[in-house]
Amino acid sequence: MTAPRQHPVLAFAVALAAVGVLSVMDAVMKGLVLAIGLYATSVWRALAGVILSSALYLPRRGPWPTPNVIRLHVARGAVVTVMGLLFFFGLGRIPMAQAIALTFIAPLIALFLAVFTLGERIGRRTVAASLTAFAGVLVIVAGQASTSLGEGVLVGTAAILASAVCYAVNIVMMRRQSLAAKPLEIGFFQNGTIALLMFASLPFMGGVEWPTAEWPAILAAAVMSFAGVLLFAFAYARGEAGYLAVTEYSGFLWAAALGWLVFAEPVSPYTLAGAVLIVGGCIVAAREKPRPEPEIEALA
């Protein structure tokens, strides 16, 4: 598959939109986890997601992807499954802003993974932007360290950090996957893999109850999750992983606002100071001049 032309500014804007959509989904998922539990939420969202993606992809799909591409789809789907379970487990135990701040280690890891796995080059502006944004994260964490967050914080924090490592791998895989397949195909296989893994685990988890009252929220989360996949696939096909990874920092602004509005989680002065650094880092990264696209081996 021929890679789309590079459009760095468009790719950056679309990646920012994807972060926004998925941040709203995180708030919906946190509410569901608190209402019906992590496993039930994950199972029913997986079902809704695979139905939605099948309806959009199967009627208009082209030739079936090659075995190598299918293996890439399944591998990333498995990583996303583990990443999501760890993240939403932690999200149910710590404030949204704190959770998102902890995940910001992922783009920094992804920057260096992209060098070794995709042959990308890291521009000085991108490195400076990442360090500036990460300094904002440190300010936020320092402020949270002085606040009592209740029981389960350590376990939740460990889960979020483990999820962040998975997400760094996911960012790099997303770039390679986006060059090998179209967005609808990526969304279909990702949702299919997640659904298979979740339903295969049902016999070991004792089953789940039918969530009558929660279905509107579950469907909304599934739609936003799929929309985020499509937006990221579009963006990562047109911009380098290292360049786009810093858009993840904008998720903190969404998390702080949604945590305050939906869950009454306060926003401290540390949080506001960190947010200024995070936004500054994103602005600096958006002004990075595009670099020549590296040669990436085709998946055939």
N, C-alpha and C positions, 0 to 999 in steps of 0.2 A: 504493500500500500504506500502510495506517494504521500509524503508529509505535506500538510497544508503550508502555505506561505507564512512566514513569520510576521506577526502583527503585535509587537510587544505591548503597546499602550492598550489596545483592545483586549489583549489577553489578560493584562493586569486588572482592567476594569471588570471583566467578566469573573475573574477569580475573586475579586472583592465582593461581587454580587453573590457568588456561591457561598462565601463565608457568612454573609448576612442571612441567607436563606437557611443555612444549616445551624446558625446560632438560634434562630427562632425555633427550629426543630428541637434543639437541645432543651429549650425551656419547656416545650410540650412534653418531651420525653421525661424530663425531671418530674413533672407533675404526674405522669403515668406511673413512673417507678415508685413514687411515694404512695400512689393510690392502689396499684395492683401488684407491685413487685417487679423486680428486674427481669426475671425469666419470662413471666407471662407477657410483659410489655414487648420483649424481644421476639417472642414466638409470633404474636399476633401482628406486629409490625412487619415481620418477615413475610407472613402470608399475604398481607395487603400489598406489600412491595412487589412480590413476584406476580401477583395477578395484574397489577398496574403495568409493570414492565413488559409482561407477555402480551398484553393487549396492544401496546404501542409498537413493540418490536416485531413480533411474529408475522403479522399480516403483510408487512412491507420489507421483510429481510431479504438480503441478496444471498449469494452463495454462503454455505456454512463455513465458518472460520477454520483455518488449518489446525491440526493437533497442537502445534507449538503455541498458537494464539489462544486456543482453549485452555491449555495448561497455564498460561499467563493469567487469563481471566479467573480461573479457579484458585490459583495461588493468591492473587490479590483479594479475591472474595473471602478466602480463609483468614488472611491478615486483617481484613476489615471486620470480620466477625469477632475475632479476639479483641481487636482494638475497641470496638463498640461496647462489648460486654464489660471490659475493664473501665472504660470511660463512664458509662452510665451507672456502674456500681459505685464509682467514686463520686459522681455527680449527686447521687442521692444522699451523700454524707457530708459534703462540704459546699460552701456557697459557690454559685456559678462563676463569679469573677475569680475566685481563688482557683477553681478547677481549670478555667481557661488559661490563667496565668501560668500554671504549672505545665500546661501542654506546649508552651512556647519554646521549650527545649527542642521540640520536634523539627521546626524549620532549620535550626542551627545544625542539627545532626544531618538533616537532608542536604544542606549545602555541601557538606563534605562527602556524603555518600554519592551525590551526583558527580563529583569529580572522579571518583574511582569506578563508578558503574556506568555512567553515561558519557564520560569524557568531556564534561562541561568545564568551562573556565569560570572562576568566580571573580567578578569585577570588584575593584576597590570600593566603589560606591555601595555595592550590595553588601559587602562585608561590614562597612561602616554603618549601614542602615540596620543590619541585623544586630550588631553590637549595641547600637543606640536603643533599639527596641527591647533588647534583652536587659539592658540597664533599667528600663522602665519596669520590666518584670521583677527585677531584684528589689526595686523600691516598693512595689506592691506586696511582695512576699515578706519584706521586712515589716511592713505595717501590719500584715495579717499575723505575724509571729507574736505580736504583742497583744493579740485579742484571743479570748477564750472562745473556741469554736465548738465545744461539746465533745461527746463520745464519738468514737469511730473516725476521728479526723486523721489519725496516723494511717489507718488501714485505707481510708479513702484516698489519702495523698499518695500512698504507694501504688494504688491501682491506677491513678491518673498518670503518674510518672511512667509506669509500665505501658500504659496506653500510648503515651507520647512517643516512646521508642518504636512501638508498632506503627504509629502514624508517620514517623520519619521514613520508615521502609515503604509505607504506602505512598508517600509523596513521590519517591523515586520510581516506584512501580507504575504510578499513574502516568508519569511522563512517557515511559516506554509503551504502556498500554494505549495511550491516546494517539501515538504514532502508528499503531498497528490495527486499530479498529475505530469504528464510528461511535459517537456517544450512546445511541440507543442500544447497540450491541453490548457495550460496556455495562450499561445499566441493567440489561436483561441478565447477563451472566453473573454480575455481582449480586443482584437480588436472588437469583436462582441458587447460587452457592450458599448464601446466608440462610435461605429457607431450608435447603437440604440439611445443612449442619444443625440448625435449630430443631427441626422435626425429627432428625435422627437421634437427637438426645432426649426426646420425650420419654421413652421407656425408662431411662435412668433417672429422670427428674420427677416422675410420678404424675405427669399430666398437668394441664392448666384448665381453669374454668373459663366459660364463655363470657367475655367482657361486654355485656349489653350496654351499660351506661357509658363506657369509655370508647366505643367504636368511632364516634366523630373525631376524637383526638388521635386515635390510632391511624385513621385514614389520612388525617392532616399531616401527621408525622411521616407517613409513607410517601405522600405526594412531595413533601418538602425534601425528603431524603433523595428521591429519584431526581428531582429538579436540581439538587446540588451536584449529583453525579454527572448529569448532562452538562451543567455549566462548567464544572471543573474539567471534564473531558474536552470540551471546546477550548478552554483556556490553555490547558497543558499541551494541546496539539499545536499551539501557536506561540508558545513562549517557553523558555527554559525553566526547569524545575527550580534551580537555585534562584533565579530572578523572581519567580512567582511565589516561592515559599514564604516570603516576608508578608504577603497579604494575610496570612493566618493571624498576624498580630492584631488586625482590625477586629477580630472576633472578641477581643477583650471589651471593647466599647459596647458591643451588643450584650455581652454577658453581664456587665455591670448595670446597664440600663434595665435589662429584662429581670435580673435578679432583684433589683430594687422595686420594680413595678409589680412583678408577679408574685415574688416570694418574700417581699419586705426585707431583703438583705441590704444592709446599709453600705454606702459607698464612702470610704474614709478619705482624708486628704492625701494619704499615701497613694490610694487608688487613682485619684485625680492627677497627681504628679506623674505617676507611672504612665497614665494614659497619654499625657502630653508627649512623653518620650516615644511611646509606641506609634502614635500618629506621625510624629516627626520622622521616625524610621521608615514608615511606609511611603511618605512623601519623597524622601531621598531616594528610595529604591525605585519608585515610579519614574524618576528622571534618569535612570541608568540608560546609557546608550546601548542599543542592541549589538550583540556580538555575532560573528559568523556561526551558523548552526553546525554542530559537530555531526560527523557521520555516525549513524546508529545502525547497527546490523539489522536487516529486515528479518521479521519472523515469518518464515515460510515453512 
